[in-house]
């Protein structure tokens, strides 16, 4: 299995992308760096590593508009996706421009049959393990059939990730069937018809972290707000914990004794542990990470891509969409 990494994508590329690729290679991932060859060779020499390179003379900067990618067919993300389309690699990972990556994936790969809009899946830690939420920001405005398709793709991803018998919750402002806005009220009966017992019903924001349902569907605007709120709250919470432990000598002693437990908790909420989000619904395995990703996040993105491709994610997505009863 070979994974193409858009080595020019991200706020700190190519430094952290090459470093992360080398870390993944140490764990047996076959990585192909895609980007400006001279710069990538410089980074490899600086880090004392070796990896194959596929030259792409251009790349999409983070401040550029997503639509630029249509005119930039020598950009690193476009070239990487072309390699995927031709079967020369099995997946593409990018920590670069999210909008440009999504646009290029649609142009180059196309959509899976039965998908009107691809979706970004984001992963949250929960009391019961993990909660998978779609859409994480690809589609700010959605229609009810989109959410049904998101549900099918989310179930396929959960099963590929080893979750037994996952169920889908519809994010709303109350548990009762009639609660929510027009989108949730119209989507509820469609999910019930399409998924049967795999549809849990409405869930609220707190249920994402309680693990009430393994898969949660919503529109991309709400999903992205939930993601950024969770990330911000985690940072603030750990700042408060640090302040509390620094308040007195006894508190500092407590921090010293609890440091191992605190590290484990921090690791569970650290976005770099999750690496990248899959773009579900395009005809290929595409994973998109944070632009601010560090080397650990790049490494984990590559590891996740390998694991999910090995688990037959794309085949599972196709089958789940074909089985929908709407």
C-alpha positions in Angstrom: 0.0 0.0 0.0 1.4 3.4 -1.0 0.1 6.7 0.3 0.7 10.1 -1.4 1.4 13.0 0.9 0.8 16.5 -0.3 4.1 17.6 1.2 3.6 21.3 0.4 0.2 21.6 2.1 -0.1 23.2 5.5 1.1 26.2 7.5 4.5 24.7 8.3 5.1 22.6 5.2 7.3 21.1 4.0 9.2 20.9 7.3 6.6 19.2 9.4 5.1 17.2 6.5 8.5 15.6 5.6 9.3 15.0 9.3 5.9 13.3 9.8 6.3 11.2 6.7 9.7 10.0 8.0 8.1 9.0 11.3 5.3 7.1 9.5 7.9 5.4 7.3 9.6 4.1 10.5 6.3 2.4 11.3 6.2 0.7 7.9 4.0 3.2 5.9 5.1 3.5 2.3 4.9 7.3 1.7 5.3 9.1 -1.6 6.1 12.8 -1.1 4.4 15.0 -3.7 5.7 18.6 -4.1 8.6 20.8 -5.2 11.4 18.4 -5.6 14.3 20.7 -4.7 12.7 21.8 -1.4 11.7 18.3 -0.4 15.2 17.0 -1.0 16.6 19.8 1.2 14.2 18.8 4.0 15.1 15.2 3.7 18.8 16.0 3.8 18.3 18.3 6.8 16.4 15.5 8.6 18.7 12.7 7.5 16.0 10.6 5.8 15.1 9.1 2.5 11.7 9.0 0.8 10.6 8.8 -2.8 9.4 12.1 -4.4 7.0 12.9 -7.2 7.7 16.4 -8.5 4.9 19.0 -8.5 6.2 22.5 -9.2 3.2 24.4 -7.8 1.2 24.3 -4.6 -1.9 26.0 -3.2 -1.1 28.5 -0.4 -3.4 28.6 2.7 -4.5 32.1 2.0 -5.6 31.4 -1.6 -9.1 30.8 -2.7 -10.3 27.2 -3.1 -11.4 27.8 -6.7 -7.8 28.5 -7.7 -7.1 24.8 -7.7 -9.1 24.3 -11.0 -6.4 26.4 -12.8 -3.5 24.9 -11.0 -3.1 21.4 -12.4 0.6 21.2 -11.5 -0.2 21.9 -7.8 0.9 19.3 -5.3 -2.7 18.4 -4.3 -3.9 18.0 -7.9 -0.9 15.9 -8.9 -1.4 13.7 -5.8 -5.1 13.1 -6.6 -4.2 12.3 -10.2 -1.8 9.6 -8.9 -4.7 8.2 -6.9 -7.1 8.2 -9.9 -4.5 6.3 -12.0 -4.0 3.7 -9.2 -0.4 4.6 -8.6 -1.2 5.3 -4.9 -3.9 4.0 -2.6 -4.7 7.1 -0.7 -3.9 10.8 -0.5 -3.2 12.8 2.7 -3.1 16.6 2.8 -2.7 19.0 5.7 -3.2 21.9 3.2 -6.1 24.0 2.1 -9.3 22.2 3.0 -11.5 23.8 0.4 -8.9 23.4 -2.3 -8.5 19.7 -1.4 -12.2 19.1 -1.5 -12.6 20.9 -4.8 -9.7 19.1 -6.4 -11.0 15.7 -5.2 -14.4 16.4 -6.7 -12.9 17.5 -10.1 -10.3 14.7 -10.3 -12.0 11.7 -8.6 -15.7 12.5 -8.9 -18.4 11.3 -6.4 -19.4 7.8 -5.3 -22.7 6.8 -6.9 -25.6 7.9 -4.6 -23.7 10.9 -3.1 -24.9 14.4 -3.7 -22.4 16.1 -1.5 -19.2 14.6 0.0 -18.7 15.2 3.8 -15.9 15.6 6.2 -15.9 13.2 9.1 -14.6 14.5 12.4 -13.8 12.3 15.4 -14.5 13.2 19.0 -13.4 11.3 22.2 -16.3 10.2 24.3 -17.0 8.3 27.5 -17.6 5.2 25.5 -14.7 5.6 23.0 -15.2 7.7 20.0 -18.0 9.6 18.3 -17.9 10.2 14.5 -19.7 13.4 13.3 -20.6 14.4 9.7 -20.5 16.9 8.3 -17.5 18.7 9.8 -17.6 21.6 7.5 -17.7 20.6 3.8 -21.4 21.7 3.3 -22.6 24.7 5.3 -26.1 24.4 3.8 -27.7 20.9 3.6 -30.9 19.3 2.5 -32.4 16.3 4.3 -31.2 13.6 1.8 -27.6 14.8 2.3 -27.8 13.9 6.0 -29.2 10.5 5.1 -26.2 9.9 2.9 -23.9 11.3 5.6 -25.4 8.7 8.0 -24.7 5.8 5.6 -21.1 6.9 5.1 -20.6 7.5 8.8 -21.8 4.0 9.6 -19.4 2.6 7.0 -16.5 4.5 8.5 -17.4 3.4 12.1 -17.5 -0.2 11.0 -14.2 0.1 9.1 -12.7 1.6 12.4 -13.8 -1.5 14.3 -16.9 -0.2 16.1 -19.4 -3.0 16.5 -23.1 -2.3 15.6 -22.8 1.5 15.4 -26.0 3.7 15.5 -26.8 7.1 14.1 -28.0 10.1 16.0 -29.4 13.3 14.5 -28.0 16.4 16.2 -30.9 18.6 17.4 -31.9 20.8 20.4 -34.0 18.1 22.0 -34.4 14.3 22.1 -38.1 14.3 21.1 -38.9 13.6 17.4 -40.6 17.0 16.8 -37.7 19.1 18.2 -35.3 21.1 16.0 -35.3 23.3 12.9 -36.9 22.5 9.6 -33.8 20.5 8.5 -33.9 18.1 11.5 -37.6 17.7 11.5 -37.6 16.7 7.8 -34.6 14.5 8.1 -35.8 12.5 11.1 -38.4 10.3 9.2 -36.0 9.8 6.3 -33.3 8.4 8.7 -35.9 6.2 10.4 -37.0 4.8 7.1 -33.5 4.4 5.6 -31.7 3.0 8.7 -34.4 1.2 10.7 -33.0 0.1 14.1 -29.6 1.6 13.3 -31.2 5.1 13.8 -31.0 6.1 17.5 -33.1 9.3 17.1 -32.3 12.8 18.1 -29.2 13.6 20.2 -28.1 16.8 21.8 -24.7 18.4 21.8 -23.7 16.8 25.1 -24.4 13.4 23.7 -21.4 13.8 21.3 -19.1 13.4 24.3 -21.3 10.9 26.2 -21.1 8.5 23.3 -24.9 8.1 23.1 -24.7 7.3 19.4 -21.5 6.4 17.7 -22.3 8.4 14.5 -23.9 11.9 14.6 -25.1 13.7 11.6 -25.7 17.4 11.1 -25.1 20.2 8.5 -21.5 21.3 7.9 -22.1 24.7 9.5 -23.3 23.2 12.8 -20.7 20.5 12.7 -17.8 22.8 12.2 -19.0 25.1 15.1 -19.2 22.0 17.3 -15.7 21.0 16.3 -14.1 24.4 16.9 -16.1 24.8 20.2 -14.7 21.5 21.5 -11.2 22.3 20.5 -11.3 25.7 22.1 -12.9 24.3 25.3 -10.2 21.6 25.6 -7.5 24.3 25.4 -9.2 26.5 28.0 -9.8 23.6 30.3 -6.2 22.6 30.4 -5.2 26.2 30.9 -7.4 26.3 34.0 -6.0 23.1 35.2 -2.4 24.4 34.9 -3.4 27.6 36.8 -5.1 25.6 39.5 -2.0 23.3 40.0 0.3 26.3 40.1 -1.7 28.1 42.9 0.2 26.7 45.9 3.1 24.3 46.8 0.6 21.6 47.7 -1.2 22.0 44.4 2.2 21.7 42.6 2.9 18.5 44.5 -0.5 17.2 43.4 0.3 18.1 39.8 3.6 16.2 40.1 1.9 13.1 41.5 -0.9 13.2 38.8 1.3 14.1 35.8 1.0 10.6 34.2 -2.8 10.7 34.4 -2.9 14.3 33.1 -0.8 13.3 30.1 -3.2 10.5 29.3 -6.2 12.8 29.4 -4.4 15.4 27.3 -3.6 12.8 24.7 -7.3 11.8 24.4 -8.3 15.3 23.5 -5.2 16.3 21.4 -6.2 16.8 17.7 -2.8 15.5 16.6 -3.7 12.1 17.8 -6.4 11.9 15.2 -4.2 13.1 12.4 -6.7 13.9 9.6 -10.4 13.7 8.6 -11.6 11.5 5.8 -13.4 13.2 2.9 -16.2 10.6 2.4 -18.2 10.4 -0.8 -15.5 10.9 -3.4 -14.1 8.0 -5.5 -10.9 7.6 -3.6 -9.4 7.6 -0.1 -8.7 11.2 0.7 -7.7 12.5 4.2 -7.5 16.2 5.2 -5.8 17.4 8.3 -5.3 20.7 10.1 -3.2 23.4 8.4 -1.5 23.9 11.8 -0.6 20.2 12.1 2.7 19.1 13.6 4.8 16.1 12.6 2.9 13.8 15.0 -0.4 14.7 13.3 1.1 14.1 9.9 2.4 10.7 11.0 -1.0 9.7 12.6 -2.8 10.8 9.4 -0.7 8.5 7.3 -1.1 5.7 9.8 -4.9 6.2 9.8 -5.1 6.3 6.0 -3.2 3.0 5.8 -5.5 1.3 8.3 -8.7 2.5 6.7 -7.7 1.7 3.2 -6.7 -1.8 4.5 -10.1 -2.1 6.1 -11.8 -1.5 2.7 -13.3 1.9 3.6 -14.2 2.9 0.1 -15.9 -0.4 -0.7 -17.9 -0.1 2.6 -19.0 3.4 1.7 -20.2 2.3 -1.7 -22.1 -0.7 -0.3 -23.7 1.4 2.5 -25.0 4.0 0.0 -26.3 1.3 -2.4 -28.2 -0.2 0.5 -30.1 3.0 1.4 -33.9 2.6 1.2 -34.7 6.2 0.2 
